[in-house]
Structure formats: structure tokens, C-alpha cells
């Protein structure tokens, strides 16, 4: 199967990681885990054994295109897709899919977010291989499902039909359930977390757009003559202005009949928040994560991040985040993920964009 492509979605702002993640340098471009590679670079590296670098496309906001090229200089200009405005994930997937289809109508595409962390990469690649093989039949929309180990309310869930097949038919999708419902899902045993990683043939995804989002399909179909030309970015402005803001999950996956899931266990995190960084990072005494020049007293289950040239002293904290990044110092309970959007919105309204 030579027609294997990868689309990495790298246009998000990462507001739940503010103030470390900033508007001008969001989390996908940061070396959050201290590996020497950013999350985007780690995602790219993870797929290289499966997919040739000439067939890897990055979709990002046009304001981040230069950062993508700086971090992945081996990619050609045509492989960095510049979204003129934020319209959620459905237009992002449509843009990449229609552009790839114009060059290779038999393509099988894996779509992955730029900011996930995966610890067992061999196990991950074998799951992707199974999905790509199944997708090459051209009639399935496949997602990767992860066996849940806790009733997480921040993820979407997929219920599937029990079968001996590696590729299982999906029954239902549920977005971010209440805790009591998440507990029931885990008890039932036929629910998995939706990883947000998708695999499909270009024919299957185009057919799905034509059926479920026909107006969007039409405007991207009309771009066929300008893909890979200097007119592409100019025409794209008009195309995106005609697209509604809708996710691929809601716009396509939840409506389609031909949706399947491949189950995986490969040490995954969506690294969506400070709390998830705390879970993944090496701990010092009292379950603290310290990425700073710091002295902690009677402090437990906390995360402290700051510049090396400033000493941070903390006393009596339990479950807190202390983060000093550039011109912002943030001190709050580390698990208040929902609050971060409020912080960012209030800073924008009351303090100004230089703090974002």
C-alpha cells in the first residue's frame, strides 16, 4: 500500500496550558516533556517509520506556518497547509483531504493531532498499520479507541459492537459525559476513549463530506484547479469564509454509518492540561513536579514551573499550579481545567493581548 499519507493538525492555541502556551507560540511548538523535541516534532518522528516524509502534511493557522517550517525544515511549502482562520477540525480535514486527493485519488490518510504523547510507539504503529490496511478497502471511516482506565469526563467515548475482528463497528459516540455516565461506560466494558486519531481512504472521507457536509464538500471541490499553485492561499480565504465552524466528530463521524474503531493500548495522553502534565512528569518528594529553581515546604501534589534565574519558594500548597512564564505568574488549583478559558478570556478583556 504505497499511498499512505499523514495529516497532522497543528493549528490550536492550547489555552489550557496558558501562560506557558501563548498565542504566538502554542503548546505544539514547545518541548513540554524536556525531550529536546517539541510535541509537533515528536508526532512527526513517531510516524516516519510508517509514512514517507514527502507524504506528511501539516495543517496549521497561517500565523504559525513559519514555526512549522522552522521545526520541520525538511517539509516542502506544499506540505504546510495554512488555514486563514480558525474553523474547528472539519474544514481542516476537508482542506487536507481534497488537496491530497487531487494528487493521489487512492490515498489512505491518517489524521492525528500534533500535541499527543505516546509512550509505546511500536504498539502505536502496529495499531495504525491495522487501521491503514482496513482503510485501504476505501469504504470505512476508522478511529483509534483507547481502553479507559478511569471515568474521565474530559474525553469523548466510543461504544462498539463486540466482535473478534480487529476492526470493530461503532455503535455510538458520546462527547465528554458527566462522571456518573462515564462510570457506567467503564463498567459496561464496550466503551473506549476517542483518541481523535482517524484513518480513512480519501474516497471514503470525500464521500462522507458529500453526504453529511455537502456545502463544505462543494467549496473544497471547487479548489481542485488551484491546489499546488500560487493561487491556493488566495482562494482558500474565500473557501474558509464559507465554512461553518464544526468539528470532524460532530460534522462527520457521529452521522456516518460506516464508522469503525481499532482498539489500542500504547500509553497515550492528549496532554490537554497542566493536570495531565503533572500525571506524566517525574515527581519529586510529596508527589510534586518541579521545573524551576524552587524550595517547597509542606507542599504536596503540586506543579511548579518557572525560569532558572528566579527562585520560587512555596509553603503549604496542596494540588496547586505555580507557573511563571514570561510576563505572567499564575497560581491556582491545578485541576481547574474549565477555569483556564475564563482566565484567558478575562485577561484578553481586561489586561490586553500582550499577556496572551
C-alpha atoms as one frame of an Amber mdcrd trajectory, in Angstrom:
protein
   0.000   0.000   0.000   2.158   2.872  -1.288  -0.438   5.634  -0.981  -0.039
   6.279   2.763  -0.325   9.891   3.880  -0.299  11.653   7.228  -2.092  14.887
   8.136  -1.008  16.479  11.430  -3.414  19.069  12.849  -1.281  21.776  14.446
  -3.416  24.921  14.498  -4.685  25.032  18.101  -3.982  27.743  20.676  -3.538
  25.430  23.697  -5.326  27.789  26.101  -5.457  25.184  28.893  -1.643  25.373
  29.032  -1.548  29.163  29.357   0.649  31.007  30.328   3.317  28.546  29.088
   1.414  28.086  25.820   0.979  31.517  24.176  -0.911  32.809  21.162   2.365
  33.372  19.319   3.876  30.035  20.414   1.244  27.438  21.373   1.973  24.146
  23.091   2.510  22.023  19.948   5.716  24.013  19.326   7.035  23.611  22.888
   9.318  20.943  24.336   6.892  20.310  27.180   8.381  16.966  28.256  12.018
  18.096  28.113  12.975  15.587  25.382  14.693  18.107  23.099  11.818  17.814
  20.563   8.538  19.737  20.524   5.198  17.894  20.610   4.830  18.551  16.851
   8.304  17.148  16.140   7.611  14.094  18.329   4.382  13.420  16.400   6.244
  13.710  13.082   9.052  11.408  14.321   6.528   8.815  15.504   5.080   8.347
  12.004   8.297   8.422   9.964   8.804   4.630  10.114   5.320   4.245   8.532
   4.957   7.140   6.103   7.445   8.827   3.753   8.229  12.404   4.706   7.092
  13.618   1.259   3.585  12.405   2.158   3.305  14.187   5.509   1.172  17.338
   5.577   0.827  19.778   8.488  -2.339  21.887   8.738  -1.824  24.973  10.878
  -3.011  28.539  11.229  -1.208  30.804   8.787   0.322  32.704  11.729   2.199
  29.528  12.765   3.342  28.381   9.305   6.851  29.772   9.762   7.215  27.983
  13.115   6.214  24.707  11.447   8.839  25.240   8.740  11.447  26.126  11.335
  10.750  22.958  13.328  10.322  20.660  10.298  12.619  22.218   7.668  12.607
  19.027   5.588   8.968  19.627   4.522   8.213  21.416   1.246   5.985  24.513
   1.055   3.120  22.458  -0.352   3.187  20.243   2.748   2.439  23.110   5.145
  -1.257  23.991   4.775  -2.055  27.482   6.053  -5.567  27.978   7.409  -6.599
  31.633   7.053  -8.993  31.454  10.034  -9.993  29.037  12.809 -12.952  26.887
  11.785 -12.524  23.779  14.011 -11.426  20.401  12.621 -13.890  19.596   9.795
 -12.607  22.275   7.348  -9.037  21.410   8.365  -9.603  17.738   7.427 -11.504
  18.686   4.258  -8.722  21.005   3.078  -6.003  18.370   3.528  -8.128  15.548
   2.095  -9.200  17.375  -1.067  -5.659  18.617  -1.661  -4.188  15.104  -1.288
  -6.990  13.626  -3.449  -6.095  15.968  -6.287  -2.615  14.443  -6.387  -3.440
  10.850  -5.365  -7.061   9.606  -5.598  -6.069   6.286  -3.970  -4.541   7.849
  -0.856  -5.089   6.397   2.610  -4.821   9.200   5.152  -4.091   9.118   8.879
  -5.157  12.296  10.694  -3.514  12.997  14.059  -3.344  15.955  16.455   0.101
  17.499  16.954   0.023  17.524  20.744  -0.477  13.928  21.853   2.083  11.930
  23.812   2.545   8.217  23.140   4.924   6.108  25.208   4.838   2.748  23.421
   5.452   3.818  19.837   5.872   0.291  18.441   2.455  -0.741  19.775   1.025
   2.518  18.394   2.433   1.918  14.912   1.077  -1.621  14.773  -2.428  -0.289
  15.592  -2.097   2.360  12.857  -0.961  -0.347  10.425  -4.085  -2.411  11.141
  -6.247   0.674  10.565  -4.462   1.653   7.326  -4.816  -1.866   5.965  -8.565
  -1.836   6.710  -8.978   1.687   5.308  -7.398   0.725   2.000 -10.654  -1.118
   1.170 -11.899   2.502   0.746 -15.271   2.201   2.446 -14.524   2.665   6.165
 -14.026   5.679   8.423 -11.793   4.401  11.218 -10.950   5.917  14.568  -8.465
   4.690  17.156 -10.050   3.847  20.522  -8.181   3.619  23.809  -9.104   1.284
  26.637 -10.103   3.591  29.510  -8.516   3.193  32.945 -10.623   5.790  34.780
 -14.015   7.521  34.345 -12.510  10.551  32.602 -15.044  13.319  31.863 -12.766
  15.340  29.573 -12.685  12.804  26.697 -15.181  11.577  24.135 -16.276   7.913
  24.316 -16.964   5.370  21.578 -19.259   2.384  22.076 -18.578  -0.514  19.729
 -20.175  -3.814  18.721 -18.347  -6.682  20.421 -16.656  -8.942  17.869 -13.482
 -10.937  17.345 -12.452  -8.618  14.489  -9.613  -6.158  14.990 -11.713  -3.513
  13.256 -14.995  -3.180  15.158 -18.192  -1.435  14.055 -19.025   1.673  16.099
 -22.432   1.907  17.804 -22.396   5.399  19.358 -20.247   8.437  20.132 -20.651
  10.400  23.380 -18.824  13.682  23.955 -17.410  14.411  27.440 -20.020  12.706
  29.655 -20.884  13.526  33.278 -18.907  11.479  35.795 -21.786   9.117  36.677
 -22.268   8.271  32.995 -18.515   7.826  32.469 -18.507   5.323  35.365 -21.321
   3.341  33.702 -19.396   3.328  30.413 -16.346   1.812  32.102 -18.458  -0.844
  33.883 -20.148  -1.896  30.640 -16.806  -2.814  29.018 -17.740  -1.905  25.433
 -16.698   1.761  25.566 -13.304   3.231  24.725 -11.883   6.745  24.731 -11.913
   8.545  21.399  -8.253   9.371  20.717  -9.013  11.920  17.987  -6.804   9.930
  15.580  -8.533   8.899  12.338  -7.660   6.698   9.351  -9.588   6.554   6.062
  -9.182   6.427   2.333  -9.552   9.737   0.563 -12.536   8.266  -1.318 -14.336
   7.369   1.932 -13.790  10.756   3.577 -14.812  12.690   0.451 -17.990  10.599
   0.196 -18.703  11.348   3.873 -18.283  15.098   3.332 -20.555  14.956   0.278
 -23.228  13.219   2.339 -23.013  14.993   5.712 -21.475  18.409   4.916 -22.335
  18.901   1.216 -21.753  22.682   1.170 -18.258  22.216   2.591 -17.546  19.419
   0.116 -18.595  21.698  -2.734 -16.336  24.642  -1.827 -13.261  22.414  -1.443
 -14.095  20.523  -4.662 -14.089  23.900  -6.408 -10.455  24.392  -5.322  -9.201
  21.443  -7.390  -7.697  23.662 -10.082  -5.717  25.829  -7.642  -4.202  23.226
  -5.295  -0.377  23.254  -5.581  -0.430  26.639  -7.372   0.343  30.166  -6.156
  -3.405  30.929  -6.195  -4.175  28.323  -3.496  -3.810  30.571  -0.418  -5.758
  33.409  -2.003  -8.726  31.191  -2.989  -8.567  29.482   0.411  -9.558  32.768
   2.113 -12.904  32.687   0.292 -13.351  28.946   0.848 -12.808  29.182   4.614
 -15.081  32.209   4.900 -17.879  29.968   3.507 -17.237  27.147   6.019 -19.073
  26.859   9.309 -17.036  26.138  12.441 -17.658  22.442  13.108 -15.636  19.507
  14.376 -14.953  16.400  12.312 -16.504  14.321  15.113 -19.791  16.199  15.103
 -19.903  17.028  11.387 -18.961  13.601  10.002 -18.203  10.776  12.439 -21.376
  10.967  14.539 -23.571  10.957  11.409 -21.851   8.351   9.248 -22.932   4.698
   9.072 -19.562   3.250   8.071 -17.577   4.121  11.201 -15.235   1.574  12.776
 -12.761   1.517  15.656  -9.425  -0.213  16.196  -8.597  -0.627  19.887  -5.171
   0.288  21.165  -3.139   0.322  24.352   0.048   2.284  23.871   0.487   4.688
  26.779  -1.431   7.692  25.426  -2.116  11.164  26.771  -3.704  14.068  24.964
  -1.576  16.334  27.180  -4.558  18.642  27.344  -3.796  20.442  30.587  -1.397
  21.184  33.424  -3.035  18.345  35.345  -2.123  15.836  32.622   1.455  17.193
  32.555   1.622  16.564  36.314   0.467  12.966  35.754   3.126  12.330  33.085
   6.120  14.049  34.660   8.728  12.680  37.045   7.779  13.508  40.624   9.945
  14.719  43.464   9.032  14.048  47.100   5.376  14.546  48.106   4.216  13.998
  44.508   5.425  17.405  43.314   6.602  18.202  39.787   9.284  20.909  39.869
  10.512  22.503  36.648  12.017  25.557  38.317  14.626  26.835  40.764  12.432
  26.203  43.808  12.249  25.346  47.501   8.987  23.743  48.633   7.777  23.372
  52.219   4.759  21.319  53.335   3.666  21.293  49.700   2.116  18.222  48.054
   0.687  17.089  44.696   1.667  20.386  43.050   3.463  21.573  39.917   5.921
  24.468  39.951   7.319  25.842  36.704   9.496  28.910  36.328  12.676  30.438
  34.934  16.009  29.214  36.299  17.152  32.753  37.205  14.317  33.286  39.692
  13.925  31.438  42.989  10.389  30.292  43.824   9.586  29.454  47.451   6.222
  27.865  48.219   4.704  26.802  51.529   1.518  24.951  52.396   0.218  24.207
  48.888  -1.776  21.068  48.046  -2.758  20.344  44.427  -1.625  23.731  43.113
  -0.038  25.048  39.951   2.536  27.819  40.245   3.681  28.831  36.754   5.779
  31.842  35.885   6.205  32.190  32.130   7.432  35.430  30.556   5.238  38.261
  31.828   2.622  36.162  33.677   2.602  34.489  37.092  -0.315  32.077  37.565
  -1.214  30.457  40.900  -4.312  28.256  41.013  -5.611  24.754  41.714  -4.017
  22.610  39.011  -7.134  20.569  38.179  -9.394  23.532  37.352  -9.192  22.905
  33.607 -12.513  24.567  32.856 -11.316  27.767  34.551  -8.437  28.324  32.141
 -10.717  29.516  29.353 -12.185  32.047  31.796  -8.708  33.239  32.821  -7.700
  33.689  29.192 -10.968  35.453  28.271 -10.690  37.838  31.250  -7.038  38.623
  30.525  -7.982  39.410  26.925 -10.831  41.715  28.029  -9.207  43.426  30.986
  -5.419  43.245  30.620  -4.542  43.045  26.921  -3.164  40.707  24.277   0.471
  41.088  25.381  -0.301  38.705  28.266  -1.683  36.026  25.948
